[in-house]
């Protein structure tokens, strides 16, 4: 999951949603959220990867127990 480019992962999960400018991606239906501290548009294509891999990959995944409902409990 953390080695799959962010855009590709969201496309696999949701079908076609673009994640280029999103810090987060949430799916209430699946009960999880993805997060990254930066977005790719903050970097030029020529820049070497920084500690956040230039925002091209998600850094954190949160899992929610769907039995608790949409509010998470």
Steps between C-alpha positions, in 0.01 A plus 500: 500500500774748591703413189211557259482856362214693662309563177519134400382377841198733504414399144507133602285567808244741357509451127607842373543765773812710450706561813761743367409787734357307793672462834240237591279242336210360702262216430205473739381198306826312555569649844846647454692816418839570341718801587822666383672812637560663158354490150698448178415844359735655759794346312641520150555179307876561505528512881652198672273322746492640850408319823133503387583363154368829360143410596469231235420233759266479800671509839222390735193280487220514757259210539155544657283229645195525272281363780541835679325692222608802296607704803754241610357469847 
